[in-house]
Amino acid sequence: MGRVDDLVAAQYGDLRVHDPWVTGEELGTGIGAFLGTFNGELHLSAAYNEAFHEEAEVKAFLARVQEIVVSVLGISLAL
């Protein structure tokens, strides 16, 4: 997904934006994983079709992707 800061402002009047993303991709049976930065933070998110995947399955998949991203980038998580 990339760097979103140039596409969406962090604030519109009194409205603050925290984690903007959108997908227009046809996923079918797949899981779409999106990694991007916004407002100086790295964000990982996913889109999936509930007819083919359970929430727990997708969360486990994202946890594994997160492990790989953290390892490859040599960063720690701010919880």
Sequence and secondary structure as in RCSB ss.txt:
>XXXX:A:sequence
MGRVDDLVAAQYGDLRVHDPWVTGEELGTGIGAFLGTFNGELHLSAAYNEAFHEEAEVKAFLARVQEIVVSVLGI
SLAL
>XXXX:A:secstr
 EE TTTS SEETTEE SS        TT EEEEEEEETTEEEEEEEE TTT  HHHHHHHHHHHHHHHHHHHT 
    
